């Protein structure tokens, strides 16, 4: 089998699974409904299982340092500052707040391994931030790094009555006038923006119905559980060439019937629509405000539909992928939405995984 024929599901098994919900590796809560997402440790043949840590994203610390130390303009200057702060924690104790004192050492571990990426990030950040004068150093009192599991009392109070899924910021900036804003940090533009259970989002009845259809489809094809020996066959049953796949057929019907609900539940966290403070996003390339731009967006005209071109690679060949591909369009914002599994296909629902359409 050639490299180009390898199943997409295997080719990205080692991609980083990012969850927008803080303090949760397994469950997202959306309004009154519980939308569970199933995370897992990917099967890695012929090597020890290892999962990339997402607890300490070095870009979170780097972004905070770039805000607090505007003279940092390149990788070497960043490293010099990091070494200084590592040896003298008192240097930053009044304006950089971590969840725990030991976090600083955890955040800097990956910095030496990412010189090229960090160089680009510094250049991009310095260019992008120029259009936001409110982030000039003289306007900043301090920065909180909350990461995935915030312990800062002030941030807890800020988010106490907010929708949990929309509280997606990784660092918070407190200005001299004591107002706060949040910044969501992504390691790259390609990072996953949402990771929600499709069946849970559709509703309890649909969840039960689709689970039964999925398991019966597997059973009819001689599969009664998730086993490594079955993985390739399980994936192939959900390739696009299997036009009579009863699960995909039924799922598409329910997605179309509940399209407006899905759009609402995807766009709420994507744009932090109900957060009452400013929220920004830095994805390593661009820095932008993501909630207050709502005034210029017409969510009523947002659309969500299956998108044929996503099923083909750059050379025009049809992908072998156990996925459905949809497109979410909100004004000028376009997202590629994969409906796919990240783990147990037999017992679990696929997930909505949104990515910026590059």
C-alpha positions, 0 to 999 in steps of 0.5 A: 500500500502506498503512502497516499493510500493510508487511511486518514484516520491512521495518518493523524492518530498522533495529532494533538487533541485540544479541548476547549473546556478547561479542567476537563479531559473528558466532558464538555457541558453545554447549557443544560445538556451534557455533551460528552466527548470521549478522549483516548490514548491513541494506539501506537504500534511498535512503540511505547504509548505516549500522549503529548501533554496539553497541560502546559502549552509553552505558547501560553507563557510565551504570549504572556511574556511578550505582553509583559516584556515588549522589548523581546523581539526574537528567540534569543531574547526570549530565552534570556528572559526565561532564564532570568525569571527561572533563576529569580521568580521574585522578578515577576511575582507582582505581575505574572500569576501562575496556578502554581509556582512550579508551573513556570518550569513546566511551561518552559520545558518545550521552549528549547525544542521549538526555536523555529516555531517560536521565532515565527510566533514572536514575529507574528505576535509583534506585528498583530498586536500593533493594531491593539493599543490597549495591550501596550505595556503601560496599560497592563497591570498583570497577566494570569495564566490559567491554562486548562485548570484555573485556580485564580480566585479573580478568574473564577469570579469572572467566569462564575456565571458564564457558559462553561464552553465559552470560557475558552481563554488560557490567559487573562490580562488585567488592565490598569483600570482593573478590567479583564480580558481573556486570550485563547491560545492555539499552537497553530492555525490548524488547531482543533477549535471544537470537539463535541459529541455529535449524537449527544448534541442531536438529543437523547432519542437520536443518540440511542437510535444512532447507537443501535444503528451503528452497532447493528451495522458492525454486527452485520459485518462480523464486528462485535467489539473494538479490537485492534485486529478489527480497526482497519475493517471498522474504518473501511466500513465508514469510507465514502465508497460505502454509499449504503452505510445506514449510520451515515444515511441516518446521521445526515438526516438528523443533522439536516433536521437539527441544522439550526440547533447545531449551528447555534451550539457550534458558534456559541463557543467559537465566538464566545457569544455570551461572554460579557468581557472581551475575548481574543484569540492568538493562533500563532499567526493572527491575533483577533477579538472573537466575541465583540466582532459579533456586532458585524456578524449575522448569525441568522445567515450562518450555514452548515452543510456537507462540503464535497471538495473536502472529500478529495486530497490536493491531487484530486483523489478521493480520501479513504477516511472514516469521516463526513466533511461539513462546512460551517460558514459565519459571515467571512469566517469559514470552518472545516468540520470533520465528523469523525471518531477519536477512539472507540468507534463501536461504543462511542459517538463521532465528534464535531471537530472544527478547524479554520478553513485554510 
